[in-house]
Amino acid sequence: MLLAWVILWALAVRLDPARQFINDRLAGTRIVTMQLAARPADGK
């Protein structure tokens, strides 16, 4: 039964246009991707 709820919860992401989990949508949180700045060539 628990596995069915987990699968249902994961499939609910497919219904959200931003591909967020329901708990993230309700909490107002968002996953963002950031690129780190490149290090200078001298290694400092």
C-alpha positions as CSV (number, residue, x, y, z in Angstrom):
1,M,0.0,0.0,0.0
2,L,2.8,2.4,0.9
3,L,4.5,1.7,-2.4
4,A,1.4,2.6,-4.3
5,W,1.2,6.0,-2.5
6,V,4.9,6.6,-3.3
7,I,4.3,5.8,-7.0
8,L,1.2,8.0,-7.1
9,W,3.1,10.9,-5.5
10,A,6.0,10.5,-8.0
11,L,3.5,10.4,-10.9
12,A,1.9,13.6,-9.8
13,V,5.0,15.4,-10.9
14,R,4.0,14.7,-14.5
15,L,0.9,16.7,-14.0
16,D,2.7,19.8,-12.9
17,P,4.0,22.1,-15.7
18,A,7.1,23.1,-13.7
19,R,7.8,19.4,-12.9
20,Q,7.7,20.1,-9.1
21,F,6.6,17.7,-6.4
22,I,3.3,18.7,-4.7
23,N,5.0,19.4,-1.4
24,D,7.4,21.8,-3.2
25,R,4.5,23.6,-4.9
26,L,2.6,23.9,-1.6
27,A,5.7,25.2,0.3
28,G,6.7,27.6,-2.5
29,T,10.1,26.1,-2.9
30,R,11.9,25.6,-6.2
31,I,14.9,23.6,-7.3
32,V,17.3,25.8,-9.3
33,T,20.4,24.9,-11.2
34,M,23.4,27.1,-10.8
35,Q,26.8,27.0,-12.5
36,L,29.9,27.8,-10.5
37,A,32.2,30.5,-11.8
38,A,35.3,29.2,-13.5
39,R,38.5,29.4,-11.4
40,P,41.3,31.6,-12.7
41,A,44.1,29.9,-14.5
42,D,46.6,30.7,-11.8
43,G,44.7,28.5,-9.3
44,K,43.9,31.2,-6.8
